[in-house]
């Protein structure tokens, strides 16, 4: 194995390892509120187009890395669409989103009290 192929193998492993925490967290929490549909869609289209180039190359570490990116970005897009809610304006079904946390705080605190000038609380 020459130095270039070795570097490709090592970098493929490092890039894949850097994506795993994001994938595990998204799968575990189902909270993808910090991702945008536009970015995930463009990433998937870009990966699909880039496939024409990558798969024209001889088999090697770049195939493995690109295959990983294809699967990871497709999973993120599917999870985003699945867990965000149905239509625009409809609340999402994500657990742990800020909106649900704010609702729990409102329930615990109760409705706002009207302040009367000169009154002490």
C-alpha positions as CSV (number, residue, x, y, z in Angstrom):
1,X,0.0,0.0,0.0
2,X,1.5,3.3,-1.0
3,X,1.4,6.5,1.1
4,X,-1.5,8.1,-0.9
5,X,-3.8,5.0,-0.4
6,X,-2.8,4.8,3.3
7,X,-3.7,8.5,3.7
8,X,-7.0,7.8,2.0
9,X,-7.8,5.0,4.3
10,X,-6.9,6.9,7.5
11,X,-8.8,10.1,6.4
12,X,-11.9,8.0,5.4
13,X,-11.9,6.5,8.9
14,X,-11.5,10.0,10.6
15,X,-14.2,11.6,8.5
16,X,-16.6,8.8,9.2
17,X,-15.9,8.9,12.9
18,X,-16.5,12.6,12.9
19,X,-20.0,12.1,11.5
20,X,-21.0,9.3,13.8
21,X,-21.8,11.4,16.9
22,X,-24.2,13.6,14.8
23,X,-25.9,10.5,13.4
24,X,-26.2,8.8,16.8
25,X,-27.6,12.0,18.5
26,X,-30.1,12.5,15.7
27,X,-31.3,8.9,15.9
28,X,-31.5,8.9,19.7
29,X,-33.2,12.3,20.3
30,X,-35.1,12.7,17.0
31,X,-34.3,16.4,17.4
32,X,-33.2,17.8,14.0
33,X,-34.5,21.4,14.6
34,X,-31.0,22.8,14.1
35,X,-30.8,21.5,10.5
36,X,-32.4,23.1,7.5
37,X,-34.3,21.3,4.8
38,X,-32.5,23.3,2.1
39,X,-29.1,22.3,3.3
40,X,-30.0,18.6,3.7
41,X,-31.7,18.6,0.2
42,X,-28.7,20.3,-1.5
43,X,-26.3,18.0,0.3
44,X,-28.1,15.0,-1.1
45,X,-28.4,16.4,-4.6
46,X,-24.7,17.3,-4.5
47,X,-23.7,13.8,-3.3
48,X,-25.8,12.2,-6.0
49,X,-24.2,14.3,-8.7
50,X,-20.7,13.8,-7.2
51,X,-21.3,10.0,-7.4
52,X,-20.8,10.2,-11.2
53,X,-17.3,11.3,-10.6
54,X,-16.4,9.2,-7.6
55,X,-17.7,5.9,-9.0
56,X,-15.8,6.6,-12.3
57,X,-12.5,6.3,-10.3
58,X,-10.8,3.0,-9.5
59,X,-12.2,1.3,-6.4
60,X,-10.5,2.7,-3.2
61,X,-11.0,4.6,0.0
62,X,-12.9,7.4,-1.8
63,X,-15.6,5.0,-2.7
64,X,-16.1,4.0,0.9
65,X,-16.0,7.6,2.1
66,X,-18.5,8.7,-0.5
67,X,-20.8,5.7,0.1
68,X,-20.8,6.7,3.8
69,X,-21.6,10.3,3.0
70,X,-24.5,9.1,0.7
71,X,-26.0,7.0,3.4
72,X,-25.4,9.6,6.2
73,X,-26.9,12.5,4.3
74,X,-29.9,10.5,3.1
75,X,-30.6,9.3,6.7
76,X,-30.4,12.9,8.0
77,X,-32.9,14.0,5.3
78,X,-35.3,11.1,5.9
79,X,-35.1,11.7,9.7
80,X,-35.6,15.5,9.3
81,X,-38.7,14.9,7.1
82,X,-40.0,12.2,9.4
83,X,-39.6,14.0,12.8
84,X,-40.3,17.6,11.9
85,X,-44.1,17.4,11.6
86,X,-46.3,17.2,8.5
87,X,-46.9,20.6,7.0
88,X,-45.6,24.2,7.4
89,X,-47.2,25.7,10.5
90,X,-47.8,22.4,12.1
91,X,-45.9,21.8,15.3
92,X,-43.0,19.3,15.0
93,X,-42.9,16.0,16.7
94,X,-39.4,16.4,17.9
95,X,-38.5,15.5,21.5
96,X,-36.4,17.9,23.4
97,X,-37.0,20.9,21.1
98,X,-37.0,24.3,22.6
99,X,-40.7,24.8,21.9
100,X,-41.7,21.8,24.1
101,X,-39.4,23.0,26.8
102,X,-41.0,26.5,26.7
103,X,-44.5,24.9,27.0
104,X,-43.4,23.0,30.1
105,X,-42.1,26.1,31.7
106,X,-45.3,28.0,30.9
107,X,-47.3,25.2,32.5
108,X,-45.1,25.2,35.7
109,X,-45.1,29.0,36.1
110,X,-48.7,29.6,35.2
111,X,-50.2,32.6,33.4
112,X,-48.5,36.0,33.7
113,X,-49.7,38.2,36.6
114,X,-50.8,41.7,36.0
115,X,-48.5,44.3,37.7
116,X,-50.3,46.9,39.8
117,X,-48.3,50.1,40.4
118,X,-47.3,50.4,44.0
119,X,-48.0,46.8,44.8
120,X,-45.3,44.5,46.1
121,X,-45.0,40.9,45.1
